[in-house]
Amino acid sequence: MSSKFKIPHTFTIVFIVVAVCAVMTWFVPSGEFNRDDNGNVIQNTYHPVEKAPQTWQVFTAFFDGFQKSANIIVFILMIGGAFWILNSTNAINMGINSFLNFTQKLQKYKVLQKIGVNNIVIILIILLFSAFGAIFGMSEETLAFIAIFVPLAISMGYDSVTGVLMCYVAAHVGFAGALFNPFTIGIAQGLSGLQPFSGLEYRFFCWVILTLIAITFTLWYSARIKRKPQKSFMYDADQYWRDKVLQNTETEQRSSTTATWFVFGIITLLLVYLSLRYPQTLITIGNSSSQLYLFPIITVIFTGLGVISILKSVHRYILNILFLTIVMLIVGVLGYGWGVGEIAALFMAMGLVTGVAYGTHFDQIIRQFLEGCKDMLNAALIVGIASGIIVILQNGHIVDTILHGSSNMVADAGKEGALGGMYLIQNLLNLIIPSGSAKAALTIPMMAQFADLIGVSRQANVLAFQFGDGFTNMITPTSGVLIGVLGIARIPYAKWAKFIFPFILFLIIVGFLLLLPTIYRPLNGF
């Protein structure tokens, strides 16, 4: 009697990958490059080292993986706790309902009817997050938005996958078509001896093409799901989100209380302090910087909108706090170099103050926070376990061997073949080294010299690197951000990989076609 094949659990898949990598350490020669004080590879220094085959270390790799990804794991737990508090106020649900009611009113305009208001919303969200990915390398930050856009997508009649496409995939398509991304373009061009963020014109063209592809794919998929929701491979699993959207029966907006005004006063005083302490903020985008009076402007706008929203309802004021949080996130990243630690603290503070503003007892707020952490525990565990993959490869001393062998493969190819080979290598390496900064330090010094030898511009080499680093980020199981996003959205990795693979393959082909003009045509900066 035959039984239907069942896709293994994500934990099972990751464990198998770790085991396979451990087996590789027995057969792949061990070797290393010498590195300078900054961790950059020193050319022509690859040498064999003593083999370190991994056996029982498979299990210690999980422990080391948790240590390696501790920042992402804690970030996921804190985000989960903060949004559980926020969701308990029912503010997001009411905000989504108000937004959907507003979009329905727009349907009376014939022009918008033809285009589709929902389509306009999707396009604007994708453009925004793609720009964030291209300009300042948004990646980990998308974890905080999944809890917003997945319920929004569900409320609009789509599925959780649509929510991930609008936010996470859009940001990573922008990440691949980077304009000023300091984590890829900045480092790679610096290691190549190129002027920072040069070749912007053609990169902008590439970003437009890639973003249009992401928009087209998302609109096609969302329209398909809208017509027949059962076509979604997440239809049954999305019942969790459908219940979550409908579980709050509170339909009337609650009036503000003394606690709401108290929170308003505390936040306003904090913003006034920041305005006096940091009257100007240096915003750096790419190679240009501007001094802006951001905190004074934010203080004035928040104070005005805060009073208006409080007089209407506590739910509106809580949404006002959420918008302030998002604005502060952007200012912190662009102006003060915030990482996941500061962003996690920001959202945790948001969760606590929204609970107080709603009038929830502090003990109950703590219970809600812990409940949210428990809800995200599965996602956090998967991130830690998946990080064991790179730990095994590094401890087995075969990462540099893979890099060295891959580089030699393209040494004797022609221009097209060599450029395509370097591009392919970057895509494959990204499956085991998802960090763009680390991969740039590993590959760019060598690839730049190969480019010189075969007559390909170093700028083209950098473009091949950024494409190769960006596309496969959306499928590699070693990416803590991807695993975290899927965990929050409750999408199994195996199902996601099967769904997104054709799209990524198409992007890889388009990426290669976009590389060819750098060989045949004189492009500014190339």
C-alpha positions as CSV (number, residue, x, y, z in Angstrom):
1,M,0.0,0.0,0.0
2,S,1.5,3.3,-1.1
3,S,1.5,6.3,1.2
4,K,1.6,9.9,0.1
5,F,5.0,11.5,0.6
6,K,5.1,13.9,3.5
7,I,7.5,16.8,3.5
8,P,9.9,16.5,6.5
9,H,9.8,19.0,9.3
10,T,12.2,22.0,8.9
11,F,14.2,20.6,11.9
12,T,14.6,17.3,10.1
13,I,15.8,19.0,6.9
14,V,18.4,21.2,8.7
15,F,19.7,18.2,10.6
16,I,20.1,16.2,7.4
17,V,22.0,19.1,5.8
18,V,24.3,19.4,8.9
19,A,25.0,15.6,8.7
20,V,25.8,15.8,5.0
21,C,28.2,18.7,5.7
22,A,29.9,16.6,8.4
23,V,30.3,13.7,5.9
24,M,31.9,16.2,3.4
25,T,34.6,17.0,6.0
26,W,35.8,13.4,5.7
27,F,36.4,13.5,1.9
28,V,37.0,17.2,0.9
29,P,40.6,18.2,1.5
30,S,41.2,20.6,4.4
31,G,42.9,23.9,3.7
32,E,43.0,27.6,4.7
33,F,44.1,31.0,3.4
34,N,46.2,33.2,5.5
35,R,44.4,36.4,6.6
36,D,45.4,39.9,7.7
37,D,44.5,41.6,10.9
38,N,41.1,42.6,9.4
39,G,40.3,39.0,8.5
40,N,40.8,39.6,4.7
41,V,42.2,36.8,2.6
42,I,45.9,37.2,1.6
43,Q,46.4,36.2,-2.0
44,N,48.2,33.0,-3.0
45,T,48.4,31.8,0.6
46,Y,46.1,28.8,0.3
47,H,47.7,25.8,2.0
48,P,46.6,22.3,3.2
49,V,46.0,21.9,6.9
50,E,45.4,18.9,9.1
51,K,42.1,17.2,8.4
52,A,39.4,17.7,11.0
53,P,36.6,15.2,10.1
54,Q,33.5,16.0,12.1
55,T,31.6,13.2,13.9
56,W,30.0,13.8,17.3
57,Q,30.8,17.5,16.6
58,V,27.5,17.5,14.7
59,F,25.8,17.9,18.1
60,T,28.2,20.5,19.5
61,A,27.7,22.4,16.2
62,F,24.2,23.1,17.2
63,F,25.4,24.6,20.5
64,D,27.9,26.7,18.6
65,G,25.3,27.6,16.1
66,F,23.1,29.0,18.9
67,Q,26.0,31.1,20.1
68,K,26.8,32.3,16.5
69,S,23.2,33.4,15.9
70,A,22.4,34.6,19.4
71,N,21.7,38.1,18.2
72,I,19.1,36.9,15.7
73,I,17.6,34.4,18.2
74,V,17.1,37.0,20.9
75,F,15.9,39.5,18.3
76,I,13.1,37.1,17.2
77,L,12.0,36.4,20.8
78,M,11.9,40.1,21.7
79,I,10.0,41.0,18.6
80,G,7.6,38.1,19.3
81,G,7.0,39.3,22.8
82,A,6.6,43.0,21.8
83,F,4.1,42.3,19.0
84,W,2.1,39.9,21.3
85,I,1.5,42.8,23.6
86,L,0.7,45.1,20.7
87,N,-1.7,42.6,19.2
88,S,-3.5,42.1,22.5
89,T,-4.6,45.8,22.3
90,N,-6.4,45.0,19.0
91,A,-4.9,48.2,17.6
92,I,-3.4,46.5,14.5
93,N,-6.6,44.7,13.6
94,M,-8.6,47.9,13.9
95,G,-5.9,49.7,11.9
96,I,-6.0,47.1,9.2
97,N,-9.9,47.2,9.1
98,S,-9.8,51.0,8.8
99,F,-7.2,50.8,6.0
100,L,-9.3,48.2,4.1
101,N,-12.4,50.3,4.5
102,F,-10.5,53.3,3.2
103,T,-9.3,51.3,0.2
104,Q,-12.9,50.1,-0.5
105,K,-14.0,53.7,-0.7
106,L,-11.4,54.4,-3.4
107,Q,-12.9,51.7,-5.6
108,K,-15.6,54.2,-6.7
109,Y,-13.0,55.9,-8.9
110,K,-13.0,54.2,-12.3
111,V,-9.2,54.5,-12.8
112,L,-8.5,52.9,-9.5
113,Q,-11.1,50.2,-10.2
114,K,-9.2,49.2,-13.4
115,I,-5.8,49.1,-11.7
116,G,-7.1,47.6,-8.4
117,V,-6.6,49.4,-5.1
118,N,-5.1,46.3,-3.6
119,N,-2.6,46.1,-6.4
120,I,-1.6,49.7,-5.8
121,V,-1.0,48.9,-2.1
122,I,1.1,45.9,-3.0
123,I,3.2,47.9,-5.5
124,L,3.9,50.7,-3.0
125,I,4.9,48.4,-0.2
126,I,7.3,46.4,-2.5
127,L,8.8,49.7,-3.9
128,L,9.4,50.9,-0.3
129,F,11.1,47.7,1.0
130,S,13.1,47.2,-2.2
131,A,14.4,50.7,-1.9
132,F,15.3,50.0,1.8
133,G,17.2,46.9,0.7
134,A,19.0,48.8,-2.1
135,I,19.9,51.9,-0.1
136,F,20.9,50.7,3.4
137,G,20.8,46.9,3.1
138,M,17.7,46.1,5.0
139,S,17.7,42.4,5.9
140,E,17.3,41.6,9.6
141,E,14.9,44.5,10.0
142,T,12.3,42.7,7.9
143,L,11.8,40.3,10.8
144,A,10.0,43.1,12.7
145,F,7.6,43.8,9.8
146,I,6.5,40.2,9.1
147,A,4.1,40.3,12.0
148,I,2.4,43.3,10.4
149,F,2.3,42.4,6.7
150,V,1.2,38.8,7.0
151,P,-2.0,39.7,8.9
152,L,-2.5,42.6,6.4
153,A,-2.2,40.2,3.5
154,I,-4.6,37.7,5.1
155,S,-7.1,40.6,5.7
156,M,-6.9,41.6,2.1
157,G,-7.9,38.1,1.0
158,Y,-4.4,36.7,0.2
159,D,-2.1,34.3,2.2
160,S,0.9,34.5,4.4
161,V,3.2,34.0,1.4
162,T,2.0,37.2,-0.1
163,G,2.8,39.0,3.1
164,V,6.4,37.6,2.9
165,L,6.7,38.6,-0.7
166,M,5.7,42.2,-0.1
167,C,8.2,42.6,2.7
168,Y,11.0,40.2,2.9
169,V,11.4,39.2,-0.7
170,A,11.0,42.9,-1.8
171,A,13.8,43.9,0.6
172,H,16.1,41.1,-0.7
173,V,15.5,41.8,-4.3
174,G,16.5,45.4,-3.5
175,F,19.5,44.0,-1.6
176,A,20.6,42.2,-4.7
177,G,20.1,45.2,-6.9
178,A,21.9,47.4,-4.4
179,L,22.6,51.1,-5.0
180,F,24.3,52.1,-1.8
181,N,24.2,48.9,0.3
182,P,27.2,49.3,2.6
183,F,27.3,45.6,3.5
184,T,27.9,44.5,-0.1
185,I,28.7,47.3,-2.5
186,G,30.6,49.4,0.0
187,I,32.9,46.5,1.1
188,A,33.2,44.9,-2.3
189,Q,34.2,48.1,-4.1
190,G,36.6,49.0,-1.3
191,L,38.3,45.7,-1.6
192,S,38.4,46.1,-5.4
193,G,40.1,49.5,-5.2
194,L,37.1,51.2,-6.8
195,Q,35.5,54.5,-5.9
196,P,32.8,54.0,-3.4
197,F,29.4,53.5,-4.9
198,S,30.6,54.1,-8.4
199,G,28.7,52.7,-11.4
200,L,25.4,54.0,-9.9
201,E,23.7,54.6,-13.2
202,Y,23.7,51.0,-14.4
203,R,23.1,49.7,-10.9
204,F,19.9,51.8,-10.8
205,F,18.8,50.3,-14.1
206,C,19.4,46.8,-12.7
207,W,17.5,47.7,-9.5
208,V,14.5,48.9,-11.5
209,I,14.4,45.7,-13.6
210,L,14.7,43.4,-10.6
211,T,12.0,45.4,-8.6
212,L,9.6,45.3,-11.6
213,I,10.1,41.5,-11.7
214,A,9.3,41.2,-8.0
215,I,6.2,43.4,-8.4
216,T,5.0,41.4,-11.4
217,F,5.5,38.1,-9.6
218,T,3.8,39.2,-6.5
219,L,0.8,40.7,-8.4
220,W,0.5,37.5,-10.4
221,Y,0.6,35.2,-7.3
222,S,-1.7,37.4,-5.2
223,A,-4.3,37.6,-8.0
224,R,-4.2,33.8,-8.3
225,I,-4.7,33.4,-4.6
226,K,-7.4,36.0,-4.5
227,R,-9.4,34.2,-7.1
228,K,-9.1,30.8,-5.4
229,P,-7.6,30.9,-1.9
230,Q,-7.4,27.1,-1.8
231,K,-4.6,27.2,-4.4
232,S,-2.3,28.5,-1.7
233,F,-0.1,25.7,-0.3
234,M,-0.5,27.6,3.0
235,Y,-4.3,27.6,2.9
236,D,-4.8,25.2,5.8
237,A,-1.9,26.4,7.8
238,D,-3.0,30.0,7.4
239,Q,-6.1,29.2,9.5
240,Y,-3.9,30.3,12.4
241,W,-3.6,33.8,10.9
242,R,-7.3,33.9,9.9
243,D,-8.3,33.1,13.4
244,K,-5.8,35.6,14.8
245,V,-7.3,38.4,12.6
246,L,-10.8,37.5,13.7
247,Q,-10.2,36.4,17.3
248,N,-10.7,39.9,18.7
249,T,-14.4,40.7,18.9
250,E,-13.9,44.2,20.1
251,T,-15.2,46.5,17.3
252,E,-15.6,49.8,19.1
253,Q,-12.6,51.9,19.7
254,R,-11.8,52.4,23.4
255,S,-11.5,55.8,24.8
256,S,-8.1,56.9,26.1
257,T,-7.4,56.8,29.9
258,T,-5.0,58.5,32.3
259,A,-2.4,55.9,31.5
260,T,-2.6,56.9,27.8
261,W,-1.9,60.5,28.6
262,F,0.9,59.4,31.0
263,V,2.6,57.4,28.2
264,F,2.2,60.4,25.9
265,G,3.8,62.7,28.3
266,I,6.8,60.3,28.9
267,I,7.4,59.8,25.2
268,T,7.1,63.5,24.5
269,L,9.6,64.4,27.2
270,L,12.0,61.8,25.8
271,L,11.6,63.2,22.3
272,V,12.2,66.8,23.6
273,Y,15.4,65.5,25.3
274,L,16.6,63.9,22.1
275,S,15.8,67.1,20.2
276,L,18.0,69.1,22.6
277,R,20.8,66.5,22.8
278,Y,20.8,65.7,19.1
279,P,19.3,68.7,17.3
280,Q,20.9,67.5,14.0
281,T,21.3,64.0,12.7
282,L,23.8,63.1,10.0
283,I,21.9,60.8,7.6
284,T,24.3,58.9,5.3
285,I,22.9,57.3,2.2
286,G,25.5,55.8,-0.1
287,N,28.4,58.3,-0.6
288,S,26.4,61.3,0.4
289,S,25.5,62.7,3.8
290,S,23.1,65.4,5.0
291,Q,22.6,67.1,8.4
292,L,18.9,67.1,9.2
293,Y,16.8,68.4,12.1
294,L,15.1,65.1,12.4
295,F,14.4,64.8,16.2
296,P,12.9,68.3,16.4
297,I,10.7,67.5,13.4
298,I,9.7,64.1,14.7
299,T,8.9,65.7,18.1
300,V,6.5,68.3,16.6
301,I,4.7,65.8,14.4
302,F,4.4,63.2,17.1
303,T,3.1,65.6,19.6
304,G,0.5,67.1,17.3
305,L,-0.7,63.7,16.0
306,G,-0.5,62.3,19.5
307,V,-3.0,64.7,20.9
308,I,-5.4,64.3,18.0
309,S,-5.2,60.5,18.2
310,I,-5.6,60.3,21.9
311,L,-8.8,62.4,21.8
312,K,-10.2,60.0,19.3
313,S,-9.3,56.6,20.8
314,V,-6.5,54.7,22.5
315,H,-6.3,52.4,19.5
316,R,-5.4,55.3,17.2
317,Y,-2.7,56.5,19.7
318,I,-1.2,53.0,19.9
319,L,-0.9,53.0,16.1
320,N,0.7,56.4,16.4
321,I,3.3,54.8,18.7
322,L,3.9,52.0,16.1
323,F,4.5,54.6,13.3
324,L,6.9,56.4,15.6
325,T,8.7,53.2,16.2
326,I,9.1,52.6,12.5
327,V,10.4,56.2,11.9
328,M,12.9,55.8,14.8
329,L,14.1,52.5,13.3
330,I,14.9,54.2,10.0
331,V,16.6,57.2,11.7
332,G,18.6,54.8,13.9
333,V,19.8,52.7,11.0
334,L,20.6,55.5,8.6
335,G,21.8,58.1,11.2
336,Y,23.3,56.1,14.1
337,G,24.3,52.8,12.6
338,W,21.9,50.7,14.7
339,G,22.1,46.9,14.6
340,V,19.7,44.2,15.7
341,G,20.4,44.9,19.4
342,E,19.1,48.5,19.2
343,I,16.2,47.6,17.0
344,A,15.1,44.8,19.4
345,A,15.3,47.2,22.3
346,L,13.2,49.7,20.4
347,F,10.4,47.2,19.6
348,M,10.5,45.9,23.2
349,A,10.0,49.4,24.5
350,M,7.2,49.8,22.0
351,G,5.5,46.7,23.3
352,L,5.8,47.8,26.9
353,V,4.5,51.4,26.4
354,T,1.6,50.2,24.2
355,G,0.5,47.8,27.0
356,V,0.7,50.6,29.6
357,A,-1.1,53.1,27.2
358,Y,-3.9,50.6,26.8
359,G,-4.4,50.4,30.5
360,T,-3.1,46.8,30.9
361,H,-1.8,45.8,34.4
362,F,2.0,45.5,34.3
363,D,2.0,41.9,35.4
364,Q,-0.4,41.1,32.5
365,I,2.0,42.9,30.1
366,I,4.9,40.6,31.3
367,R,2.7,37.5,30.8
368,Q,1.8,38.7,27.3
369,F,5.4,39.3,26.5
370,L,6.4,35.8,27.7
371,E,3.5,34.3,25.7
372,G,4.8,36.1,22.6
373,C,8.3,34.7,23.2
374,K,6.8,31.2,23.5
375,D,5.0,31.7,20.2
376,M,8.3,32.5,18.5
377,L,10.4,29.8,20.2
378,N,10.1,27.4,17.3
379,A,11.4,30.1,14.9
380,A,14.3,30.9,17.2
381,L,15.3,27.3,17.7
382,I,15.4,26.7,13.9
383,V,17.7,29.7,13.4
384,G,20.1,28.3,16.0
385,I,20.1,24.8,14.5
386,A,20.5,26.1,11.0
387,S,23.6,28.0,12.0
388,G,25.2,24.7,12.8
389,I,25.7,24.2,9.1
390,I,28.4,26.8,8.7
391,V,29.9,25.8,12.0
392,I,30.5,22.3,10.7
393,L,32.1,23.5,7.5
394,Q,34.4,25.9,9.3
395,N,35.4,23.5,12.0
396,G,36.1,20.9,9.3
397,H,38.4,23.5,7.5
398,I,36.7,23.0,4.1
399,V,35.2,26.4,3.5
400,D,38.4,27.8,2.1
401,T,39.0,24.7,0.1
402,I,35.6,25.1,-1.6
403,L,36.4,28.8,-2.3
404,H,39.9,27.9,-3.7
405,G,38.6,25.2,-5.9
406,S,35.7,27.4,-7.2
407,S,38.1,30.2,-8.0
408,N,40.4,27.9,-10.1
409,M,37.4,26.8,-12.1
410,V,37.0,30.2,-13.8
411,A,40.7,31.0,-14.3
412,D,41.0,29.8,-17.9
413,A,37.5,30.6,-19.2
414,G,36.7,33.4,-21.7
415,K,35.1,36.7,-20.7
416,E,31.5,35.5,-20.8
417,G,32.4,32.1,-19.3
418,A,34.6,33.6,-16.6
419,L,32.1,36.3,-15.6
420,G,29.3,33.7,-15.6
421,G,31.5,31.3,-13.6
422,M,32.3,34.0,-11.0
423,Y,28.6,34.8,-10.8
424,L,27.7,31.1,-10.3
425,I,30.4,30.7,-7.7
426,Q,29.0,33.6,-5.7
427,N,25.5,32.1,-5.9
428,L,26.7,28.7,-4.7
429,L,29.0,30.1,-1.9
430,N,26.0,32.1,-0.6
431,L,24.3,28.8,0.3
432,I,27.0,28.2,2.9
433,I,28.2,31.8,3.6
434,P,25.1,34.0,3.7
435,S,26.9,37.0,5.2
436,G,27.6,39.4,2.3
437,S,30.4,41.1,4.3
438,A,32.2,37.9,5.1
439,K,31.8,36.6,1.5
440,A,33.2,39.9,0.1
441,A,36.2,39.6,2.3
442,L,36.7,36.0,1.1
443,T,36.1,36.3,-2.6
444,I,36.6,39.8,-3.9
445,P,40.4,40.1,-3.5
446,M,40.9,37.0,-5.6
447,M,38.0,37.6,-8.0
448,A,39.3,41.1,-8.7
449,Q,42.6,39.7,-9.9
450,F,40.9,37.1,-12.1
451,A,38.9,39.9,-13.6
452,D,42.1,41.8,-14.4
453,L,43.6,38.7,-16.1
454,I,40.7,38.0,-18.3
455,G,39.9,41.6,-19.2
456,V,36.6,41.9,-17.3
457,S,36.2,45.1,-15.3
458,R,36.4,44.9,-11.5
459,Q,33.1,46.8,-11.4
460,A,31.5,43.9,-13.3
461,N,33.0,41.5,-10.8
462,V,31.4,43.5,-8.0
463,L,28.1,43.4,-9.8
464,A,28.3,39.6,-10.1
465,F,29.1,39.4,-6.4
466,Q,26.1,41.5,-5.4
467,F,23.7,39.5,-7.6
468,G,25.1,36.2,-6.3
469,D,24.9,37.4,-2.8
470,G,21.3,38.6,-3.0
471,F,19.2,36.1,-4.9
472,T,20.1,32.9,-3.1
473,N,19.6,34.6,0.3
474,M,15.9,33.9,-0.2
475,I,16.4,30.1,-0.2
476,T,19.6,29.3,1.7
477,P,18.9,27.3,4.9
478,T,22.0,28.9,6.5
479,S,20.4,32.3,6.5
480,G,19.2,33.1,10.0
481,V,17.0,35.9,8.7
482,L,15.2,33.7,6.2
483,I,14.6,31.0,8.7
484,G,13.4,33.6,11.2
485,V,11.0,35.1,8.7
486,L,9.6,31.7,7.8
487,G,9.3,30.9,11.5
488,I,7.3,34.0,12.2
489,A,5.1,33.6,9.2
490,R,4.7,29.9,10.1
491,I,5.8,28.8,6.6
492,P,7.7,25.4,6.5
493,Y,11.1,25.8,4.9
494,A,10.6,22.8,2.5
495,K,7.4,24.3,1.1
496,W,8.9,27.7,0.8
497,A,12.0,26.4,-1.0
498,K,9.8,24.5,-3.5
499,F,7.7,27.6,-4.1
500,I,10.4,30.2,-4.4
501,F,13.0,28.2,-6.3
502,P,11.6,28.9,-9.9
503,F,11.4,32.6,-9.0
504,I,15.0,32.6,-7.8
505,L,16.2,30.6,-10.8
506,F,14.5,33.2,-13.1
507,L,16.3,36.0,-11.1
508,I,19.6,34.3,-11.5
509,I,19.1,34.1,-15.3
510,V,18.1,37.7,-15.5
511,G,21.1,38.6,-13.4
512,F,23.4,36.9,-15.9
513,L,21.8,38.8,-18.8
514,L,22.3,42.1,-16.9
515,L,26.0,41.2,-16.5
516,L,26.6,40.8,-20.2
517,P,26.3,44.5,-21.1
518,T,29.2,45.2,-18.8
519,I,31.4,43.2,-21.3
520,Y,30.0,44.5,-24.6
521,R,29.1,48.2,-23.9
522,P,31.0,51.1,-22.3
523,L,29.1,51.9,-19.1
524,N,29.9,54.7,-16.8
525,G,31.9,53.4,-13.8
526,F,32.5,50.0,-15.6
